[in-house]
Amino acid sequence: MAAKYIPLTGAESAAYAMKQINPDVLAAYPITPQTPIVMKFSEYVANGEVDTVSITVESEHSAMSATVGAAAAGARAMTATAANGLALMWEIVYIAASTRLPIVMGIVNRALSGPINIHGDHSDTMGARDAGWIQVYSENNQEVYDNYFMALRIAENEDVLLPVMVCQDGFITSHSVENVMPAPDQVVKEFIGKKKFKGLLTAEKPFTIGPLDLQDYYFEHKKQQHEAMKKVFPVIEAIQKEFAEKFGRKYDVIEEYRTEDADIVIMGMSSVMGTVKEVIDAAREKGIKVGAVKPRFFRPFPGEYLKKILSKFKAVGILDRSDSFGSLPPLFTETAAVFYTSSTKPLVKSYIHGLGGRDTTVKLLEKVVTDLQKLSETGEGNFTSEYLGVRE
Amino acid sequence: MKKSSIEINKHPIDKYLRRDRMPHIWCPGCGLGMDITAFIEGTKQANIDMNNMQIVSGIGCTGRISGYIKLDAYHTTHGRAIPFASGLKLANRNLTVVVFSGDGDLFAIGGNHLIHAARRNVDLTVICVNNFIYGMTGGQTAPTTPVGAFSSTAPYGNFEKPFNLVGVAASAGASYVARWTSLHTKRLANSIAKALSNKGFSFIEIVSPCPTVFGRKNNRSDALGLINELRDRSRIDNSANPTEIPITNYGEIVIGDFLNEPRPCFSESFEEGIKKTKERIEK
């Protein structure tokens, strides 16, 4: 049977993937713009299309706690949230990672208050970047769908055993309909396989999770989390390769777009990269040698990959959909740090864009292209940061 | 621009509203308009100085009240209205502090705060607008959704036992407890006046119609029909024991002024405790 596209929103793409994963337990609490994921998934539960036990708990703090509990007991446990929901989960987000539980959590990126704003930016997950989770960012609905399966495999890999956040942009992705090509259930089933992780509380031998760990061993345990993160990229590469074979769609840790002969590139994550590609196509028509670079992962940080790729270009504009008040934004800072010891490095400029869901338009990105041309010619504005599309 | 031929009269409570924030986001047929009017009436009745009053709300449809009433107001995060309000009250005991929020906000994500503020008898008036569902986020099962009612997370009916809000508040230690519907505007206003005058934790549940979300999912999307339903289903019984009157999907809704048992509020108990300690030290 020929594969068929079906129209799905980003949230429905996530729910569809979760249905095919068929987790044992789902615990969640409503928060805009995550709600359509769990609403759609609840339908699958109610219809008996999945074997999942789902519980609509009383807060996100409880959602992550229940997910951790279920994972500790050996279940494939999932949840989904956004912004303030992620913030309310905070302490258990760290605990999920430090107890090495392979949880997959759907994140619909949304601005973290205040004032209250329900639209998309990355301030929520960027705040959680040091929680010990793997973070994968999705540009479009197809990527959302595909990332869930790869995330599950990465999380459950025996060398990794770390939780993963699968991020998509609030409303821009989560509520927009696109054609998505789902894989047949059988293909998903074969790809994700039976879970090898048996849980920590298996009743086979007494085991205590999370007891007091002071100056004696805490430091060693933290180092182990770091060591686990170091093993992630080889695992991702192998899983992406296997995914391409089974699903026919190829992903890389860093996606490059029209970079072969590019002098300047725009780099960023998630949905804005769709607009960036449009802008690049138009600029290419005019003969401007511009390309795009899209890191799919922010944790672990793909520094070595970026070092190799970005050193080819004269100038790089780095788009951050979050701010770090009193410093430079995270994607820019970490990328710049990679080049500290390099003799060949591009000129760099930071752009903070789209906070609180503000639209990053073609016009704004055309300005970035013009900026970068100037930067590459004159070096003017190197290592500076500006707000893209803010009213002064 | 051509002027509208329709003469727009002022609403009697206009001066208490932020007209510049209108139109509001609430749906046609929502009970919140009636609830606000009753609140303003109750405040007038209790002779409360509006300049000395603070409104605190959480997240959700009801949570938006803090942006529409022209008083000092704090729109807090989901579930945290009561601890914010407690802080306000402790910092300035002369303030009249009102928490105006929904069932999901006060009893799910903020449930823990409610029972502890009631236990301590913090001098707050908590008005809980109960529409039986998470309205703003799209109609998910809430801790108030009746067994058998439909929601977007229970498409074939909810099977979880809901909270009886007045029962929870009374059991936790609230010193004033009442339940009315949005339809019972006069009685509700009277209750709000009493609650505001009670020096302690006062709790009022307002059973409020939500035709757009709860109604639509439960074959009761006609706004007027829902108002009629509230009239037909409710029975006033001021002597009812609040712990014994849970609300079901179609059964009777017992309403009334159930409990009014003033006891020392948190600040008074605190001062008394400090006073005793000082006396002991001085001895």
Chai-1 contact restraints between the chains, C-beta under 6 A:
chainA,res_idxA,chainB,res_idxB,connection_type,confidence,min_distance_angstrom,max_distance_angstrom,comment,restraint_id
A,P30,B,Y134,contact,1.0,0.0,6.0,A-B,restraint_1
A,P30,B,T137,contact,1.0,0.0,6.0,A-B,restraint_2
A,P30,B,Q140,contact,1.0,0.0,6.0,A-B,restraint_3
A,T32,B,T137,contact,1.0,0.0,6.0,A-B,restraint_4
A,T35,B,T137,contact,1.0,0.0,6.0,A-B,restraint_5
A,T35,B,G138,contact,1.0,0.0,6.0,A-B,restraint_6
A,M39,B,S152,contact,1.0,0.0,6.0,A-B,restraint_7
A,S42,B,T153,contact,1.0,0.0,6.0,A-B,restraint_8
A,E43,B,P155,contact,1.0,0.0,6.0,A-B,restraint_9
A,A46,B,P155,contact,1.0,0.0,6.0,A-B,restraint_10
A,A46,B,Y156,contact,1.0,0.0,6.0,A-B,restraint_11
A,T56,B,T141,contact,1.0,0.0,6.0,A-B,restraint_12
A,T56,B,T153,contact,1.0,0.0,6.0,A-B,restraint_13
A,E58,B,A108,contact,1.0,0.0,6.0,A-B,restraint_14
A,S59,B,I109,contact,1.0,0.0,6.0,A-B,restraint_15
A,N84,B,T77,contact,1.0,0.0,6.0,A-B,restraint_16
